[in-house]
Amino acid sequence: MNINDVAKEIGEMIAKEAVNMIDPEATVEALWALLDKYDENLEHQVCGDAATLIDLLRGQLAERDKEIERLREAQRWIEAEDRLPDIGNVCLCRIEHNYTDDGWSAYRVYEYGGEGYWLTMGNLCFVTHWLPLPEPPECYREGGCR
């Protein structure tokens, strides 16, 4: 096993621990246990190649942070006044009455038809916010689930 293999294993361990918010002391103990698995020469090589290891770990953490931000962004409601989905997109929509300010609201799934028009929505409501639906389960994309 070479330094890159060790660095990758450490990076994966750290990313997992950070995402799960596990006790930092447990992370340190796990790192020492990992180093103990390898011979002393490799431990010295790890110390000697610390900059490489740190760069690798920073890269892995940056990738993780980008993925977390992408997932957060995918879960944010979008104001219909700010932006509308692409034509044909099916979205979860928050709607209100457009004829009175009675405080009524509901959540419905609609397909966007373009030019402010949501398919199958009556003319007594308007969309205030929308959220793209996730991809359907993989088996449905492949022809159907049981």
HELIX and SHEET records of a PDB file:
HELIX    1   1 ILE A    3  VAL A   19  1                                  17    
HELIX    2   2 PRO A   24  LYS A   37  1                                  14    
HELIX    3   3 GLU A   40  GLY A   48  1                                   9    
HELIX    4   4 ALA A   50  ALA A   74  1                                  25    
HELIX    5   5 GLU A  138  ARG A  141  1                                   4    
SHEET    1   A 5 ILE A  78  GLU A  79  0                                        
SHEET    2   A 5 CYS A 125  PRO A 132 -1                                        
SHEET    3   A 5 VAL A  90  HIS A  97 -1                                        
SHEET    4   A 5 SER A 105  GLY A 114 -1                                        
SHEET    5   A 5 TYR A 117  LEU A 119 -1                                        
END                                                                             
